[in-house]
Amino acid sequence: MAQGSLRPLLAAGALFLGAFAWLRSGSDFLALEADAPATAVVAARFGVPLADALALRELAGLAAPAPHWHGVVQRYADARAQLGDPLAAIAATTASVAVAEQIAAARAAAPDADAAWAAFRVRPEAIDGLRFVSVRSRFANRTAARG
């Protein structure tokens, strides 16, 4: 490697590492993961898995006041036996009466919660449920990997 190209390469590497560190410092996912001990208390209080509570907190928004997202976790815990996890996550986070009615109709038309989710998940209103499933899986996988 020519002596003249080493400095620009080192500068580019330092710039990349600085940008990477800056991006990670603004990660909601990492902030939620760092606050997992407090979230574990809320999860235990309402009897839901930690990964579920973390995903619900992400859906509610990191800046949401504690009473708001505690309410989301409580509504989720109350609804999950009847609706299944993804539909319960949508029901717990939506403020839309129309979406709540669509969830109820999907559940009433299906033989079980899994069938209701399979029918509902193709609708645009299912985006929060799809996000919940994805984020919950990511938190669960990271927790399992840490042992």
GROMACS elastic network, one bead per residue, 0.5 to 0.9 nm:
[ bonds ]
;  ai    aj funct       b0    kb
    1     4     6  0.84728   500
    1     5     6  0.71426   500
    1     6     6  0.73808   500
    2     5     6  0.56548   500
    2     6     6  0.69875   500
    3     6     6  0.56510   500
    3     7     6  0.78813   500
    4     7     6  0.66567   500
    4     8     6  0.78549   500
    5     8     6  0.56303   500
    5     9     6  0.62991   500
    5    10     6  0.87525   500
    6     9     6  0.51916   500
    6    10     6  0.61327   500
    6    11     6  0.85882   500
    7    10     6  0.50742   500
    7    11     6  0.60668   500
    7    12     6  0.85334   500
    8    11     6  0.50013   500
    8    12     6  0.60601   500
    8    13     6  0.85150   500
    9    12     6  0.50733   500
    9    13     6  0.61007   500
    9    14     6  0.85754   500
   10    13     6  0.50130   500
   10    14     6  0.61040   500
   10    15     6  0.85088   500
   11    14     6  0.50969   500
   11    15     6  0.60826   500
   11    16     6  0.85606   500
   12    15     6  0.50241   500
   12    16     6  0.61156   500
   12    17     6  0.86460   500
   13    16     6  0.50647   500
   13    17     6  0.61933   500
   13    18     6  0.85478   500
   14    17     6  0.51294   500
   14    18     6  0.60672   500
   14    19     6  0.85733   500
   15    18     6  0.51042   500
   15    19     6  0.61613   500
   15    20     6  0.85427   500
   16    19     6  0.51704   500
   16    20     6  0.60724   500
   16    21     6  0.86085   500
   17    20     6  0.50079   500
   17    21     6  0.61068   500
   17    22     6  0.85281   500
   18    21     6  0.51808   500
   18    22     6  0.61505   500
   18    23     6  0.86681   500
   19    22     6  0.50228   500
   19    23     6  0.61680   500
   19    24     6  0.86491   500
   20    23     6  0.51779   500
   20    24     6  0.62451   500
   20    25     6  0.86684   500
   21    24     6  0.51495   500
   21    25     6  0.61845   500
   21    26     6  0.89480   500
   22    25     6  0.51980   500
   22    26     6  0.68165   500
   23    26     6  0.54780   500
   23    27     6  0.67025   500
   24    27     6  0.51455   500
   24    28     6  0.88460   500
   24    30     6  0.75796   500
   25    28     6  0.86711   500
   25    30     6  0.80918   500
   25    31     6  0.83358   500
   26    29     6  0.89350   500
   26    30     6  0.82817   500
   26    31     6  0.80142   500
   27    30     6  0.53564   500
   27    31     6  0.62721   500
   27    32     6  0.86741   500
   28    32     6  0.60496   500
   28    33     6  0.84574   500
   28    58     6  0.75916   500
   28    61     6  0.87508   500
   28    62     6  0.67420   500
   29    32     6  0.52081   500
   29    33     6  0.61558   500
   29    34     6  0.86411   500
   29    54     6  0.89776   500
   29    58     6  0.75288   500
   29   135     6  0.87454   500
   29   139     6  0.87447   500
   30    34     6  0.60783   500
   30    35     6  0.86335   500
   31    34     6  0.50848   500
   31    35     6  0.63712   500
   31    36     6  0.87811   500
   31    62     6  0.82506   500
   32    35     6  0.50790   500
   32    36     6  0.62473   500
   32    39     6  0.83769   500
   32    54     6  0.67466   500
   32    55     6  0.89481   500
   32    57     6  0.78300   500
   32    58     6  0.74396   500
   32    62     6  0.73845   500
   33    36     6  0.50427   500
   33    37     6  0.85803   500
   33    39     6  0.89956   500
   33    54     6  0.76605   500
   33   139     6  0.78693   500
   34    37     6  0.77601   500
   35    38     6  0.57302   500
   35    39     6  0.64708   500
   35    40     6  0.88080   500
   36    40     6  0.58790   500
   36    41     6  0.87247   500
   36    50     6  0.78764   500
   36    54     6  0.73070   500
   37    40     6  0.50256   500
   37    41     6  0.67316   500
   38    41     6  0.53787   500
   38    42     6  0.68807   500
   38    43     6  0.89145   500
   39    42     6  0.51238   500
   39    43     6  0.61248   500
   39    44     6  0.86086   500
   39    50     6  0.70679   500
   39    53     6  0.66844   500
   39    54     6  0.66876   500
   39    57     6  0.84336   500
   40    44     6  0.60586   500
   40    45     6  0.84540   500
   40    49     6  0.82602   500
   40    50     6  0.55762   500
   40    51     6  0.89466   500
   40    53     6  0.76837   500
   40    54     6  0.84831   500
   41    44     6  0.52262   500
   41    45     6  0.61349   500
   41    46     6  0.88484   500
   41    50     6  0.88095   500
   42    46     6  0.64280   500
   42    47     6  0.84490   500
   42    48     6  0.85715   500
   42    50     6  0.85270   500
   42    53     6  0.75115   500
   42    70     6  0.69867   500
   42    73     6  0.78911   500
   43    46     6  0.54443   500
   43    47     6  0.58109   500
   43    48     6  0.50493   500
   43    49     6  0.60951   500
   43    50     6  0.55219   500
   43    51     6  0.87205   500
   43    52     6  0.79227   500
   43    53     6  0.56135   500
   43    54     6  0.85150   500
   43    73     6  0.75826   500
   44    48     6  0.63373   500
   44    49     6  0.75599   500
   44    50     6  0.78063   500
   45    48     6  0.80406   500
   45    74     6  0.89521   500
   46    70     6  0.88998   500
   46    73     6  0.70404   500
   46    74     6  0.60626   500
   46    77     6  0.62931   500
   46    78     6  0.87039   500
   47    77     6  0.70288   500
   48    51     6  0.84205   500
   48    52     6  0.65285   500
   48    53     6  0.67338   500
   48    73     6  0.80738   500
   48    76     6  0.86656   500
   48    77     6  0.64617   500
   49    52     6  0.52944   500
   49    53     6  0.65064   500
   49    54     6  0.88287   500
   50    53     6  0.50961   500
   50    54     6  0.61485   500
   50    55     6  0.85846   500
   50   136     6  0.88407   500
   50   139     6  0.85335   500
   50   140     6  0.81741   500
   51    54     6  0.51179   500
   51    55     6  0.61470   500
   51    56     6  0.85727   500
   51   135     6  0.81866   500
   51   136     6  0.50980   500
   51   137     6  0.74081   500
   51   138     6  0.82791   500
   51   139     6  0.53918   500
   51   140     6  0.53896   500
   51   143     6  0.83369   500
   52    55     6  0.51477   500
   52    56     6  0.61231   500
   52    57     6  0.85806   500
   52    73     6  0.85732   500
   52    85     6  0.86243   500
   52    89     6  0.89168   500
   52   132     6  0.78892   500
   52   133     6  0.86213   500
   52   135     6  0.85799   500
   52   136     6  0.55408   500
   52   137     6  0.87495   500
   52   139     6  0.84516   500
   52   140     6  0.85483   500
   53    56     6  0.50310   500
   53    57     6  0.61168   500
   53    58     6  0.86228   500
   53    73     6  0.64024   500
   53   136     6  0.83044   500
   54    57     6  0.50624   500
   54    58     6  0.62814   500
   54    59     6  0.87332   500
   54   135     6  0.82198   500
   54   136     6  0.71102   500
   54   139     6  0.74083   500
   55    58     6  0.50191   500
   55    59     6  0.62872   500
   55    60     6  0.86540   500
   55   131     6  0.83182   500
   55   132     6  0.56420   500
   55   133     6  0.79987   500
   55   134     6  0.85109   500
   55   135     6  0.54716   500
   55   136     6  0.50631   500
   55   137     6  0.87564   500
   55   139     6  0.76415   500
   56    60     6  0.60806   500
   56    61     6  0.84759   500
   56    69     6  0.75114   500
   56    72     6  0.70908   500
   56    73     6  0.66898   500
   56    76     6  0.84678   500
   56    89     6  0.69861   500
   56    92     6  0.86412   500
   56    93     6  0.80267   500
   56   132     6  0.68442   500
   56   135     6  0.88635   500
   56   136     6  0.83289   500
   57    61     6  0.60498   500
   57    62     6  0.65286   500
   57    64     6  0.82031   500
   57    69     6  0.60514   500
   57    70     6  0.85078   500
   57    72     6  0.80782   500
   57    73     6  0.80583   500
   58    61     6  0.50731   500
   58    62     6  0.59941   500
   58   132     6  0.83617   500
   58   135     6  0.80651   500
   59    62     6  0.81899   500
   59    69     6  0.89646   500
   59    89     6  0.86650   500
   59    93     6  0.72539   500
   59   128     6  0.72183   500
   59   131     6  0.79205   500
   59   132     6  0.71198   500
   60    63     6  0.82730   500
   60    64     6  0.62835   500
   60    68     6  0.78336   500
   60    69     6  0.59605   500
   60    72     6  0.73977   500
   60    93     6  0.66494   500
   61    64     6  0.52746   500
   61    65     6  0.89089   500
   61    69     6  0.82124   500
   62    65     6  0.83893   500
   63    66     6  0.88307   500
   64    67     6  0.82919   500
   64    68     6  0.63639   500
   64    69     6  0.65280   500
   65    68     6  0.54651   500
   65    69     6  0.67295   500
   65    70     6  0.87172   500
   66    69     6  0.54587   500
   66    70     6  0.59303   500
   66    71     6  0.84609   500
   67    70     6  0.50918   500
   67    71     6  0.61089   500
   67    72     6  0.86977   500
   68    71     6  0.51604   500
   68    72     6  0.64171   500
   68    73     6  0.89128   500
   69    73     6  0.62350   500
   69    74     6  0.85066   500
   69    93     6  0.88343   500
   70    73     6  0.51130   500
   70    74     6  0.61800   500
   70    75     6  0.86490   500
   71    75     6  0.60716   500
   71    76     6  0.84243   500
   71    92     6  0.81297   500
   72    75     6  0.51994   500
   72    76     6  0.60810   500
   72    77     6  0.85642   500
   72    89     6  0.81971   500
   72    91     6  0.89788   500
   72    92     6  0.51671   500
   72    93     6  0.60727   500
   73    76     6  0.50163   500
   73    77     6  0.60536   500
   73    78     6  0.85691   500
   73    89     6  0.85346   500
   73    92     6  0.72886   500
   74    77     6  0.50587   500
   74    78     6  0.61557   500
   74    79     6  0.86498   500
   74    92     6  0.80689   500
   75    78     6  0.50993   500
   75    79     6  0.61672   500
   75    80     6  0.85595   500
   75    88     6  0.77988   500
   75    89     6  0.84207   500
   75    91     6  0.77761   500
   75    92     6  0.51028   500
   75    93     6  0.84428   500
   76    79     6  0.52013   500
   76    80     6  0.58632   500
   76    85     6  0.77870   500
   76    87     6  0.89387   500
   76    88     6  0.52140   500
   76    89     6  0.56759   500
   76    90     6  0.84492   500
   76    91     6  0.73094   500
   76    92     6  0.51115   500
   76    93     6  0.83459   500
   77    80     6  0.56272   500
   77    81     6  0.78829   500
   77    85     6  0.89173   500
   77    88     6  0.78797   500
   77    92     6  0.87854   500
   78    81     6  0.72647   500
   78    82     6  0.84092   500
   78    88     6  0.83228   500
   79    82     6  0.56515   500
   79    83     6  0.58674   500
   79    84     6  0.74922   500
   79    85     6  0.82036   500
   79    87     6  0.84223   500
   79    88     6  0.52808   500
   79    89     6  0.84340   500
   79    91     6  0.78194   500
   79    92     6  0.78824   500
   80    83     6  0.51000   500
   80    85     6  0.51754   500
   80    86     6  0.81907   500
   80    87     6  0.76328   500
   80    88     6  0.50274   500
   80    89     6  0.79289   500
   80   113     6  0.89449   500
   81    84     6  0.57982   500
   81    85     6  0.79384   500
   81    88     6  0.84763   500
   81   113     6  0.83976   500
   82    88     6  0.81745   500
   82   107     6  0.83338   500
   82   112     6  0.85005   500
   82   113     6  0.67928   500
   83    86     6  0.78396   500
   83    87     6  0.55846   500
   83    88     6  0.54847   500
   83    91     6  0.88101   500
   83   103     6  0.82608   500
   83   104     6  0.84017   500
   83   107     6  0.66804   500
   83   112     6  0.82335   500
   83   113     6  0.51853   500
   83   114     6  0.83208   500
   83   116     6  0.78662   500
   83   117     6  0.82115   500
   84    87     6  0.58603   500
   84    88     6  0.59177   500
   84    89     6  0.86098   500
   84   112     6  0.86051   500
   84   113     6  0.50634   500
   84   114     6  0.67132   500
   84   116     6  0.85739   500
   84   117     6  0.76457   500
   85    88     6  0.50870   500
   85    89     6  0.60976   500
   85    90     6  0.87767   500
   85   113     6  0.85330   500
   85   117     6  0.89387   500
   85   129     6  0.81879   500
   85   132     6  0.87329   500
   85   133     6  0.82399   500
   86    89     6  0.51009   500
   86    90     6  0.64488   500
   86    91     6  0.87006   500
   86   117     6  0.70469   500
   86   121     6  0.88141   500
   86   126     6  0.84143   500
   86   128     6  0.80678   500
   86   130     6  0.70289   500
   86   131     6  0.88849   500
   86   132     6  0.66498   500
   86   133     6  0.65032   500
   87    90     6  0.50916   500
   87    91     6  0.60853   500
   87    92     6  0.84703   500
   87   103     6  0.68926   500
   87   107     6  0.89060   500
   87   113     6  0.82062   500
   87   116     6  0.83049   500
   87   117     6  0.64637   500
   87   120     6  0.83407   500
   87   121     6  0.88291   500
   87   126     6  0.79623   500
   87   128     6  0.88741   500
   87   129     6  0.61429   500
   88    92     6  0.59203   500
   88    93     6  0.85640   500
   88   103     6  0.89072   500
   88   129     6  0.81301   500
   89    92     6  0.50961   500
   89    93     6  0.62460   500
   89    94     6  0.85536   500
   89   128     6  0.73121   500
   89   129     6  0.59736   500
   89   132     6  0.68407   500
   90    93     6  0.53055   500
   90    94     6  0.58831   500
   90    99     6  0.84807   500
   90   100     6  0.82980   500
   90   103     6  0.84541   500
   90   125     6  0.83750   500
   90   126     6  0.72429   500
   90   127     6  0.83974   500
   90   128     6  0.57224   500
   90   129     6  0.54223   500
   90   132     6  0.83575   500
   91    94     6  0.55139   500
   91    95     6  0.82791   500
   91    96     6  0.89146   500
   91    99     6  0.78029   500
   91   100     6  0.60025   500
   91   103     6  0.74032   500
   92    95     6  0.84545   500
   93   128     6  0.81145   500
   94    97     6  0.80443   500
   94    99     6  0.72646   500
   94   100     6  0.74081   500
   94   128     6  0.87689   500
   95    98     6  0.89445   500
   95    99     6  0.82021   500
   95   100     6  0.81969   500
   96    99     6  0.53289   500
   96   100     6  0.63699   500
   96   101     6  0.87004   500
   97   100     6  0.50359   500
   97   101     6  0.61420   500
   97   102     6  0.86147   500
   98   101     6  0.50881   500
   98   102     6  0.62122   500
   98   103     6  0.87074   500
   99   103     6  0.61835   500
   99   104     6  0.86005   500
   99   125     6  0.68641   500
  100   103     6  0.51179   500
  100   104     6  0.62449   500
  100   105     6  0.86341   500
  101   104     6  0.50401   500
  101   105     6  0.60940   500
  101   106     6  0.85500   500
  102   105     6  0.50513   500
  102   106     6  0.60799   500
  102   107     6  0.85644   500
  102   120     6  0.85650   500
  102   125     6  0.88665   500
  103   106     6  0.51000   500
  103   107     6  0.61549   500
  103   108     6  0.85417   500
  103   116     6  0.82615   500
  103   117     6  0.88927   500
  103   120     6  0.75874   500
  104   107     6  0.51673   500
  104   108     6  0.60684   500
  104   109     6  0.86018   500
  105   108     6  0.50479   500
  105   109     6  0.61132   500
  105   110     6  0.86807   500
  105   116     6  0.89551   500
  106   109     6  0.52367   500
  106   110     6  0.63307   500
  106   115     6  0.88071   500
  106   116     6  0.53668   500
  106   117     6  0.78206   500
  106   119     6  0.71899   500
  106   120     6  0.65283   500
  107   110     6  0.52934   500
  107   111     6  0.77601   500
  107   112     6  0.71612   500
  107   113     6  0.64094   500
  107   115     6  0.81032   500
  107   116     6  0.50019   500
  107   117     6  0.79439   500
  107   120     6  0.88797   500
  108   111     6  0.77221   500
  108   112     6  0.86625   500
  108   116     6  0.80449   500
  109   112     6  0.88759   500
  109   116     6  0.73203   500
  110   113     6  0.71605   500
  110   114     6  0.83851   500
  110   115     6  0.56475   500
  110   116     6  0.50667   500
  110   117     6  0.88296   500
  110   119     6  0.82428   500
  111   114     6  0.84231   500
  111   115     6  0.65144   500
  111   116     6  0.74988   500
  112   115     6  0.54474   500
  112   116     6  0.63066   500
  112   117     6  0.88151   500
  113   117     6  0.61706   500
  113   118     6  0.85848   500
  114   117     6  0.51569   500
  114   118     6  0.61598   500
  114   119     6  0.87169   500
  115   119     6  0.62571   500
  115   120     6  0.85490   500
  116   119     6  0.52648   500
  116   120     6  0.60600   500
  116   121     6  0.84623   500
  117   121     6  0.56327   500
  117   122     6  0.89191   500
  117   126     6  0.87782   500
  117   129     6  0.89479   500
  118   121     6  0.55727   500
  118   122     6  0.76496   500
  119   122     6  0.66738   500
  119   123     6  0.82178   500
  120   123     6  0.56829   500
  120   124     6  0.88824   500
  120   125     6  0.81435   500
  120   126     6  0.65159   500
  121   124     6  0.79107   500
  121   125     6  0.79961   500
  121   126     6  0.51031   500
  121   127     6  0.77685   500
  121   129     6  0.76115   500
  121   130     6  0.72883   500
  122   125     6  0.84202   500
  122   126     6  0.68368   500
  122   127     6  0.88705   500
  123   126     6  0.54989   500
  123   127     6  0.79142   500
  124   127     6  0.60354   500
  125   128     6  0.73434   500
  125   129     6  0.83990   500
  126   129     6  0.52254   500
  126   130     6  0.62249   500
  126   131     6  0.86309   500
  127   130     6  0.50890   500
  127   131     6  0.60793   500
  127   132     6  0.84731   500
  128   132     6  0.59322   500
  128   133     6  0.86016   500
  129   133     6  0.62334   500
  129   134     6  0.86247   500
  130   133     6  0.52266   500
  130   134     6  0.62718   500
  130   135     6  0.86667   500
  131   134     6  0.50990   500
  131   135     6  0.59969   500
  131   136     6  0.82853   500
  132   135     6  0.53018   500
  132   136     6  0.58176   500
  132   137     6  0.83484   500
  133   136     6  0.52449   500
  133   137     6  0.60757   500
  133   138     6  0.86396   500
  134   137     6  0.52155   500
  134   138     6  0.62784   500
  134   139     6  0.88304   500
  135   139     6  0.62439   500
  135   140     6  0.85367   500
  136   139     6  0.52139   500
  136   140     6  0.60545   500
  136   141     6  0.85254   500
  137   140     6  0.50404   500
  137   141     6  0.59879   500
  137   142     6  0.85379   500
  138   141     6  0.52194   500
  138   142     6  0.62367   500
  138   143     6  0.86267   500
  139   142     6  0.52290   500
  139   143     6  0.61481   500
  139   144     6  0.86119   500
  140   143     6  0.51235   500
  140   144     6  0.61004   500
  140   145     6  0.85573   500
  141   144     6  0.50992   500
  141   145     6  0.60732   500
  141   146     6  0.86940   500
  142   145     6  0.50956   500
  142   146     6  0.63810   500
  142   147     6  0.88472   500
  143   146     6  0.52961   500
  143   147     6  0.66106   500
  144   147     6  0.51212   500
